[in-house]
Amino acid sequence: MAEKKGVGHAYNVDFLNVVFAASSLFLFLSVIWMVWDDFDREWKNTQRRFSQLDYQVTQAQLQQAARSVDRNKASQLEAQQKAAQQAVQQNQAKVNELNKKLEDSDTALYRATLDFQYAKAVYDQDRYAFEAARADKKTDQNDEKLITDQANQLRALDLAREDAEAKKAAIQKELAQYTGKLGEVNKQLADMSAEQNRLRGRLGVALVAVDEHERLAAFEQEHDLSCPQRRIADTATRQLFREP
């Protein structure tokens, strides 16, 4: 049986394997270093400390705002609020009726306002064209009558809009006899708690930032990112001595 002749190579295959393995390891280490260098920037640590400090300061401000509230005044307003709510409930049928009328008046005012605005846009355009034509002495009595009719129609629409506004104001005034006190007390209570509500919102945002940084720190600890060189060495050792 004839011997098989070896296939010749232009390059040393063993040497190429070593070069490939070394370049692959270098690329792997470069990627690990790049990720760690991006994660461990100094400004990110400063950002984490600032988020924790911002949360603590906001929490202290919220506690201070809660202590600065006049409890006696707040209790009085809450009692007035309860009495006003009872008064509204006793006249709930009338309040519902007026709210329905107010809703209808809003719709009527919206339509009247749109009709006036559309008519005024058309009138302004036609009036400009009429004045330009009259300057050139190209108008007649029919053109003037048309502009006059449009002006009269516009005034009528403006009066209808004003009438709709007056009807809405009258309904609001009547409704205020039943709900005005409750609205006034609610506004005073809202003003008293405005600073606390603002700080609660800010505290929520600060808490989200702190939680995010804590999750990143937990991820770092779980995956031993605090020492990437040891992780690489452990992985390489397991790969070298793993069973075939």
Secondary structure, 3 states (H helix, E strand, C coil): CCCCCCCCCCCCHHHHHHHHHHHHHHHHHHHHHHHHHHHCCHHHHHHHHHHHHHHHHHHHHHHHHHHHCCHHHHHHHHHHHHHHHHHHHHCHHHHHHHHHHHHHHHHHHHHHHHHHHHHHHHHHHHHHHHHHHHHCCCCCHHHHHHHHHHHHHHHHHHHHHHHHHHHHHHHHHHHHHHHHHHHHHHHHHHHHCHHHHHHHHHHHHHHHHHHHHHHHHHHHHHCCCCCHHHHHHHHHHHHHCCCC
